[in-house]
């Protein structure tokens, strides 16, 4: 699902959509994050910090679509911070859409991992072609 390249050249491979292993990642500066889902692969690079959030809901009397034991993952949000803003890539699993959004930085999410920010260049989010 994702691969992290650290500043020291080492790598970490994430788990699957249900067990991402984000919190198991070594505490080292991230150089880039590559993520693939819904047939689209993206690379995030050059941000001050990175985060990954799964949004899910529980349906009480409806069949599940994606998930375990009645849980349905609705969105996966990839985030990078830069100059007081959060750059988000949202994989909307429920709607089958991918879109980007920019918000002011707040600490509403935990789990931020430090990046290798380079003030001489702009951070990037780009699609990786197979």
Secondary structure, 3 states (H helix, E strand, C coil): CEEEEECCCCEEECCCCCCCCHHHCCCCCEEEEEEEECCEEEEEECCCEEEEEEEEEECCCCCCCCCCCCEEEEEEEEEEEECCEEEEEEEECCCCEEEEEEEECCCCCCCCEEECCCCCCCCEEEEECC
